[in-house]
Amino acid sequence: MQWYLKALRNYVGFTGRARRKEFWMFVLFNILFSIAAGVLDGALGLADPSTGYGPIAGLYTLAVLLPALAVAARRLHDTGRSGWLLLLALIPLIGAIILIVFHAQDSKPGPNKYGPNPKETPDMA
Protein backbone atom coordinates (compact mmCIF):
# COMPACT_ATOMS: atom_id res chain seq x y z
CA MET A 1 0.00 0.00 0.00
CA GLN A 2 2.90 2.38 0.71
CA TRP A 3 4.03 2.10 -2.92
CA TYR A 4 0.53 2.95 -4.17
CA LEU A 5 0.41 6.00 -1.92
CA LYS A 6 3.92 7.01 -2.99
CA ALA A 7 2.80 7.01 -6.63
CA LEU A 8 -0.32 9.02 -5.75
CA ARG A 9 1.73 11.60 -3.83
CA ASN A 10 4.03 11.99 -6.84
CA TYR A 11 1.08 12.29 -9.21
CA VAL A 12 2.56 14.95 -11.48
CA GLY A 13 6.15 13.71 -11.24
CA PHE A 14 6.99 12.67 -14.76
CA THR A 15 10.70 13.10 -14.07
CA GLY A 16 12.93 10.68 -12.25
CA ARG A 17 12.76 6.93 -12.00
CA ALA A 18 10.40 4.38 -10.44
CA ARG A 19 11.37 0.89 -9.33
CA ARG A 20 9.57 -2.19 -10.61
CA LYS A 21 8.11 -2.73 -7.16
CA GLU A 22 6.61 0.78 -7.05
CA PHE A 23 5.07 0.38 -10.51
CA TRP A 24 3.65 -3.12 -10.09
CA MET A 25 2.31 -2.46 -6.58
CA PHE A 26 0.56 0.61 -7.98
CA VAL A 27 -0.92 -1.53 -10.76
CA LEU A 28 -2.05 -4.21 -8.28
CA PHE A 29 -3.80 -1.78 -5.93
CA ASN A 30 -5.23 0.15 -8.85
CA ILE A 31 -6.85 -3.04 -10.17
CA LEU A 32 -8.18 -3.95 -6.71
CA PHE A 33 -9.66 -0.48 -6.16
CA SER A 34 -11.15 -0.46 -9.67
CA ILE A 35 -12.87 -3.78 -8.97
CA ALA A 36 -14.14 -2.46 -5.64
CA ALA A 37 -15.49 0.69 -7.33
CA GLY A 38 -17.26 -1.44 -9.95
CA VAL A 39 -18.77 -3.70 -7.30
CA LEU A 40 -19.90 -0.67 -5.33
CA ASP A 41 -21.51 0.81 -8.45
CA GLY A 42 -23.29 -2.49 -9.06
CA ALA A 43 -24.41 -2.87 -5.44
CA LEU A 44 -25.85 0.65 -5.41
CA GLY A 45 -27.55 0.12 -8.77
CA LEU A 46 -25.53 2.91 -10.38
CA ALA A 47 -23.83 0.81 -13.06
CA ASP A 48 -25.00 1.30 -16.62
CA PRO A 49 -26.19 -2.11 -17.88
CA SER A 50 -24.75 -1.57 -21.36
CA THR A 51 -21.22 -0.68 -20.21
CA GLY A 52 -21.06 -2.06 -16.68
CA TYR A 53 -19.52 1.18 -15.45
CA GLY A 54 -20.99 3.66 -13.04
CA PRO A 55 -20.09 7.07 -11.68
CA ILE A 56 -17.94 5.78 -8.82
CA ALA A 57 -15.73 3.73 -11.13
CA GLY A 58 -15.60 6.62 -13.59
CA LEU A 59 -14.52 9.10 -10.93
CA TYR A 60 -11.89 6.70 -9.61
CA THR A 61 -10.52 6.17 -13.13
CA LEU A 62 -10.27 9.92 -13.68
CA ALA A 63 -8.64 10.41 -10.28
CA VAL A 64 -5.82 7.93 -10.93
CA LEU A 65 -5.27 8.61 -14.64
CA LEU A 66 -2.52 11.19 -14.15
CA PRO A 67 -0.71 9.26 -11.36
CA ALA A 68 -0.84 6.10 -13.50
CA LEU A 69 0.69 7.87 -16.48
CA ALA A 70 3.36 9.45 -14.26
CA VAL A 71 4.44 6.20 -12.59
CA ALA A 72 4.48 4.42 -15.95
CA ALA A 73 6.69 7.15 -17.46
CA ARG A 74 9.05 7.00 -14.46
CA ARG A 75 9.20 3.21 -14.82
CA LEU A 76 10.24 3.58 -18.45
CA HIS A 77 12.87 6.12 -17.34
CA ASP A 78 14.23 3.51 -14.92
CA THR A 79 14.86 1.18 -17.85
CA GLY A 80 16.59 3.95 -19.79
CA ARG A 81 13.67 4.69 -22.12
CA SER A 82 11.68 7.83 -22.79
CA GLY A 83 8.26 8.25 -21.21
CA TRP A 84 6.94 9.08 -24.66
CA LEU A 85 7.00 5.35 -25.36
CA LEU A 86 3.70 5.23 -23.46
CA LEU A 87 2.19 6.23 -26.79
CA LEU A 88 2.81 2.63 -27.86
CA ALA A 89 -0.38 1.85 -25.94
CA LEU A 90 -2.25 3.39 -28.87
CA ILE A 91 -1.23 0.42 -31.02
CA PRO A 92 -3.86 -2.27 -30.36
CA LEU A 93 -2.56 -5.37 -28.52
CA ILE A 94 1.06 -5.16 -29.73
CA GLY A 95 1.65 -1.81 -27.99
CA ALA A 96 0.36 -3.14 -24.68
CA ILE A 97 2.53 -6.26 -24.93
CA ILE A 98 5.63 -4.17 -25.67
CA LEU A 99 4.91 -1.88 -22.71
CA ILE A 100 4.41 -4.84 -20.35
CA VAL A 101 7.80 -6.19 -21.42
CA PHE A 102 9.45 -2.79 -20.92
CA HIS A 103 7.84 -2.33 -17.50
CA ALA A 104 8.90 -5.81 -16.39
CA GLN A 105 12.57 -5.30 -17.22
CA ASP A 106 15.12 -4.60 -14.50
CA SER A 107 16.51 -1.15 -13.81
CA LYS A 108 19.55 0.12 -15.65
CA PRO A 109 22.36 0.05 -13.09
CA GLY A 110 23.72 3.34 -11.85
CA PRO A 111 22.46 6.79 -12.71
CA ASN A 112 21.11 7.56 -16.16
CA LYS A 113 19.91 10.77 -17.81
CA TYR A 114 16.65 10.54 -15.84
CA GLY A 115 18.29 10.45 -12.41
CA PRO A 116 19.93 8.15 -9.88
CA ASN A 117 18.97 4.50 -9.60
CA PRO A 118 16.14 4.24 -7.02
CA LYS A 119 17.44 0.83 -5.92
CA GLU A 120 20.62 2.49 -4.72
CA THR A 121 18.84 5.13 -2.62
CA PRO A 122 17.60 4.19 0.86
CA ASP A 123 14.04 5.44 0.16
CA MET A 124 11.87 2.32 0.70
CA ALA A 125 13.33 -1.16 0.77
Secondary structure, 3 states (H helix, E strand, C coil): CHHHHHHHHCCCCCCCCCCHHHHHHHHHHHHHHHHHHHHHHHHCCCCCCCCCCCHHHHHHHHHHHHHHHHHHHHHHHHCCCCHHHHHHHHCCCHHHHHHHHHHHCCCCCCCECCECCHHHCCCCC
